[in-house]
Amino acid sequence: MWKKLKALHTWNGWIITFLFVSGILLFLPAARGILAPVRVGLKQIHIGVGIASVIVLLLYLPYLRKHYKSRKQTGKRLNLITVIVFILIWTVSGLILTFERSVTAQMAESALFVHDLFTWIGLPIILYHSISRLSWVRKQQAPLIQTEEADGKLKIPLSRRGFIQMVAGTAFVVFIGPSFFKWLKQLMDDGGQSLKSVIANDRNQMTPPPTPLPASSPPKGGGYEGDFRIYTVTEIPEFTNENWSFTIDGLVDNPLTYKWEEFVKLKRKVQVSDFHCVTGWSVKKVTYEGIPLKKILEEAGVQRVAKYVKFYSGDGVYTDALTLDQAAMDDVMVAMLMDGELIPSDYGGPVRLIVPRMYAYKAVKWLVRIELIDSPHLGYWQVRGYDTDAWVRK
């Protein structure tokens, strides 16, 4: 029995360690670009290993009564029950996020909150416990530090195992602590402060700024009541009047190129729509102001042979595409303002695409070019495993 229990401890330790590392890599915005070629595969493996962790934990159940009956083992039993509860909560919330399209937006957001919360609170405790239970760590008993006073009465040993546990605890404080408090601060900050902070750090220098239409103010939600997460697969580009232009070309009768001074004079409209990320979070009732995409395409004159609309990001890397029918939807917009403010660089400004009925990876940030083409185009995330049609809960 002891051998089986030790084997379960070892397996559980390695599984939790893998889930910790892969989960952090999937979470970190800075890692999205680096891991882009393998990110979808890593996510699937993370989900599979998470399910496997439940199977391993279920194998513990017979030992809860057989091995942990005595009072001396009560603490261990409670510890094991805590671990089981945490992993079951991670699994349930993770499965909801995996099948995000099949649930309501509120359920997905609640699952994301619970998954994050129990990760930040429980993972350091469980990972520390798991590392200490690994057979390799448990064998590290030889003392590294051993001091004695002259009379031989005082002895302070530090075993290799103790050293590893001390390093693990320090790592949690140094690396995980700041991330937790950053996440907590984002959770507690109201959206208005969050948006104002992003605007204050805007990398773009575009003049003159567009004057918001009356319908854009006061804003009805968005950045003032919600909280955007900033994801990017490249360094965030910076634009000025000198290096920014907007082009519509390809299979059109009238190719167009605008400089900023010309672009801000184009007729705009205001719409209020929700913003959905495929990872499970949403921002409700964002007030956007910009030019309906179909109006831009009408101005350029789409040729009959054109079938798709391809979008280029100013980062020089990211692209995506819509069919002509999708591009003609009334709420697809080339947006310049969000909640009455010029869209800042962190949120994809000065101009970005908005496709409310699709997940946000279709809404190309830092939009600088639209090309009409006659064959399908797989965008940045599609070639890496994402769906081409990104309908929200359809």
C-alpha angles and dihedrals in degrees: 000000000000091000091052092048092050090049090052090049090052094048092045091050094053093043094052091046091053092047089050095051096041093044093053091047091051091047100048110095090205091060097054095087095042093048096037096112092054103024097101091047092047090051091052091049090048090054093047094049089047090057090046089054089062090053091052091049092050087058087062093063097086089055094054089077102026100045104024102047100110125081089244089063097045093099092051091048092052090046092053092046089052091052091049093050093049094049093046090052090049090049096049094045091043092053090051089053091046090056093036093141091061097055136060122273090246092053091049092049091048091050091050091050093049092045091051095043096050090044095055094042103035106029098071090051095045095041091050089051092045094050091050089052096053109115092231092054093045090057093055096095102128110113118253097183125030124165131177134186119236092263091053095235101111119067126171111184125186113190125202088251091053090048092053090049091049091051091048091050092048091049091054091053095045102040109021099035097065091045091052094050091046090053091046092050091051089050094050098040115094115239095248092062091044094053093043090053092052091048091050089057095045110147094200124092106197121162136225098028114221116258109239118240115243091255090062093064129099093025118232098218134301114109092008095057103019137046126237121210112220113230126171137160094207139032109290107260124229124222137195132174088267100055100033128087136149121224135189112189144129118081096010133116095223115034111204135202123183131191117210096262089055095041095056089056094061116111111264137191134202127235135172115218142150125258117218128190119202089230090071109265127110139187113214130217101004113183108225128183123193147094121308107244093229090058091055091048091049090052091052094045111234113230120230094245092059114103105163141038116223122200127205126203121219089235087079093233113063122080137160139168145214131200115249090253091053092046090053094061110123096237098050103109143178094223129204103169134042120193090349095307132102105262106260123228095256090058095048102272159189083043130359139166119254120201104170097183092055133059115272097254085078090055098085115214125219089021112198106153141034119193127188111219137176101222134055119274124205110215130219096280097034092065086051096055108279122129117267092219105051101188114169110241095332 
